[in-house]
Amino acid sequence: MQDPANPPVDGSSNDVIAARMRALLVRAPMAVGFVQGPRFEVVSEYFNHLFGHGDETDLSGQATRSVHVSDGAHSGVFERMAQAFAAGRPLDEEIEYVRQDGSRFWGRLQATPVHWDVPAGEALWVIDDVTAARQLRMQPTWTAKHDALTELANRREFERRLAEHVGSRRHEPVSVLWIDVDKFQEVLTSMGSEVADHFLYGLGQMLVTKVRASDLVARLETDHFAVLLPDCDQHYAQIVAEKIRSAIAAYRLRWGLHRTRVKACVGVVQLQPNLETVESVIGAATLACAEAKASGGDSVRVFVSNGGFEELAG
């Protein structure tokens, strides 16, 4: 007897698509729901579990009001969602939700229209439980060390961690990368600050995936990032820098109807005896990056001890 949850996939293309959708909603570890007006049309199994539903109950077919803490909170979400969709962008914000048993949690809602040409039609909701992350961000020690927009280390924390290595006698090679996004002002001017902020957040999260867990990625200024690479000499720092430059060139920002891409320059410096302060190390990495920009952008330059630069072409 055929399992109704796993129908054969040798029929029409619509049957195949429907089967794939059912498998995705049942098996994918994501809280995904399709919303039509103020009602959940269909939700994933993980979505049900997130809100305290299981085999006996299902949010599919229920009012979206049931997961919000008040009428005002519910109507506010839909008002902001309508405004965002009309402007051609998703709704992405943290919202306090209520589970079936009455307990509450904070979720990050990412909502987009299923069809952008019908912004008032069916919408796709993806929700992540960010309660723990939100509590962490509320701690004074976290806010003192992190950039609020990207959630990366901030300049103060980066300089503090770098200072632990400057002048160290441990004989461990340490390198620093300075990353400057090319022509970022054009993104800001053409798309606005909200889209630019989402771009910077996504770019920062992508950078974290290109380095080791022991490395430190920081946002130091508007479109300037830095990476601290302990136990990494100049040769391997160049390899990391080129990987980052290539990844940024391939990175695409998709935010609703907005699309953009950028490139970046990367300056590389290995800590040396003649770089005696945090400021001199950052200055050397910045100079290398400026040389890369002066050469046309989308490239890597390495600061060497004689004050010159080595080129690593993009």
N, C-alpha and C positions, 0 to 999 in steps of 0.2 A: 504493500500500500504506500502510495506516495505521501511523503511528509508535506503538508500544506505550507509549512514555513520554508520549504526548499523545493519549489516547483521545477520541472525540467526547463532547461534553457535552450531547447532546440526549436522553439516556436518562432513567432514573429519578433521583430526588433523591439516592439513595445513590450512584449512579454519578458524579453531579456532585460530591458531597462528596469521594468517593475521588479523583477527578481533581484537584480543588483541593489535596488533601492531598499527592498525589504531586508536583504542581508546586511546592508550598511546600517540600517536603523537598529537591527537586533544585535549586531556583533561589534560595531565600532565603539571604542571607549570615548565617545564624545556625546555631550548633551546637545542634541540637535532637534529642533522642532520647527514645523511649518505652521504659520499663523495666518488665519484669514479673518480680518476684522478683530473683534475681541474674543476670539475662540481659537484653541489649539486644534488644528485639523488632524495632524499626526505627529507623534514625537518618538524619539529613539528610546530604546530600553534604558540607556544610561541617563537620559533626560528624566525619565520616570523615577529612577533610583535617586537622582540628585534631589528631587523634591519629595522623597519619602514614599513613593508609590512602588508597588511590586506586582506580584502575579494577580492579586485580587482587585487592584485598582489601576486605573490608567488615566493619564491627563488628556489623551486624545479625545476630542469632542467636548472638553470642559472649557469653561470661560477662563481667559487669561487673568482675570481679576483674582482668581483663587490662589495665585502664587505671589501676589503683591500684598504689602502690609496694610494698605488703606486705599480707599477710593481715589484720594488725591494723588497718591503715588502712582497708581495705575493710570489715571488719566494724564498725568504729567509725562509718563514714559511715552504714551502714544502721541501726545502733542509734539514732543521733541523728536520722535521718530518721523512723524509726518514732515516736520520742518527739514530734517536732515535729508530724507529721501527726495523732497522737492528740490533741494540744492544739489542733488546728484552725489551724495555721500552717505555712507552707512551711519548708523548710530552705534557708538562704541563708548560705553560708560559703565561704571560700577553702581549696582543697584542692590538695595537690601530686599531679600526675598523671604518668604515664609514657606516652610514645609507643611506637609499634611498634618503632622503632629503638633504644629504650632511653633516649633523652633525656627529660628531665623538664621540666615547666613548672607554673606555678601557675594554676589555673583557679577562677573564681567559679562555684560550682554553685548554681543556683536550681531546687529540686525541689518539685513539687506533685503531689498525687494527681490523676489524670484525673477521678475522681469522689470528691468529698469525703465522700460517705456510705459509701464503701468505702475508707478510708484505707490498708488493707493491699493494695489492688489495684494496677492499673497506675499508674505514675507518669510524669510529664513532667519531663525534665531539660533545662535550658538552661545551657550552659557558655560563659563568656567567658575568653579568655586575659588574665590580669591580671599576668603576670610583670613587664612593664616598669613598670606602675603600682605594684606591690608593691615593686620595687627602689627606685623613687623615694621611696616612703613610708618606706623604711628609712634614708634619708639624714638625718643630723642637721639639715641645712639645711632640709629639707622639714618635719620634725616641729616645728622651731622656729617655722615660719610658718603651719602649718595646724592646723585643728581635726580631731582624730582621728576623730570620729564622722561629720561631714558632708563632710570633705575640702575644705572651704572655707577661706579665710583665717581665722586666729584674731584675737583682739582685739589682740595685740601687733603683728601685721603690718598690721592695718587702721589702727591709730593711727600706725604708722611711715609708711605711705603718705599718710595724711591730713596728717601734719606737714610733708610736702614741699610742701603747698599753702597751709597756714595762714601768713599774712603774706607770701605770695609777691608779687613785683612784676610778674609776667608778665601781669597783667590778663586772665587766662583765667577765665571763670566756672566755679566748682566747687560742686557741691551734694552733700548727704548725705541719705540716707534712713535712718530708724530704723523697723524693722518689729517689731511685738509681736503674737504670735499670741494671739487672744482665747481665754480659758478653756482654755488648754492643760493646766492641772492636771487638768481633768476627763478628758481623754484619758489622761493618765498614771495616774490613779486607777482608771478603769474598764477599761483595757486592759493596763496593766502597762508596765514600763520597756522591754521588748524591742520591743513594737509601737510604743511612742512613739519609740524610737530610729529605727526604720525610717521612721516618719512624718517625723521631722526630716531624715533623709538625703534622702528623696524630695522634700521641700519645698525643701531647699537646692538640689538639682539642678534643680528646676523654676525657681527664682529666676534661676539662671544663664542660662536660655534667654530670659529677659525683658529682659535688658540687653545692652549692647554688649560686644564682646571687650575693649575698653579699660577697662571698668568693673570694679570690685572688689566681689564679694559676700563677706561675712564672717558668721560666727556668733560673736557676742560673749558671749552668755550662754545659758542653757538654751533658751528659746524666743524669744530676741531676735536678730534679724539686722540687718545694716547694709549699705548699698550706697554706695560712693564713686563719684561721677559727675563725672569731669574734663570740662572743656569743655562744661558743661551748666548753663544758667541756671535760675532758679526756675520759669519757665514750663514748660520741657521736663521739669524734674524732677517737677513736678506731674503731667504726662502719664504719665511712667514710674511714679510712685507709684500712680496710679489703675489703670494696667495691672496692676501687681503686686497691688494690693488685690483687683481683680476676679479675677485668676488664682487667688489663694489661696482666695477664696470658691467658685470652681468646682472646686478641687482635691479629689480623692477618694482617701483611703487605702484600698487593697484589699490586705490582707495575710492570705492564707489565708481563713479564715471571718470575719475582722475587717473591719469597714467603719466609717469615720468621716469627718467633714468638719469644718472649722473656718473661722473668719474671722479677719481681722487688721486692726490699725490701723497707719497709716503716718504718721510725722512727717517733714516736709521742711524743710530749711534750706539756703539758699545762703550760702557763705562771705562774710562782711562784715568791714569794718575793725574794728568793735567786738567781733568775736569773735576774740580775739587768741591763743587757745590751743586745742589739740586738745580739751581738757576742755570748754571753753566751746561749741565747735561741737557736740560730742556732747550736751552738756547741753541746747542749744537744740533739737536734733532730738528728744531724749527728752521735753522739755516739750511739744512739738507733738504727739507721739504720745500722751502722757498726756491731753492735751486731747481727742484723738479718742476715747480710751477713756472719758473722763468723759461724753462726749456720747452714749454708747450702743454704741460699737464699730463695726467694719466701716466705717471711714471714713478720710479723709485730712485732715490739718491742716498748714498751712504757718506756720512761724515767720517773723515780720516784724521789722524792725529796731526798732520801737517797743515790742517786748516782747509784742505781741498775736499773734493767730492769724488766718489766713484759712482758711475752710472750703471743702473740696472734698468734697461729699457722696458717700457710698458708695451 
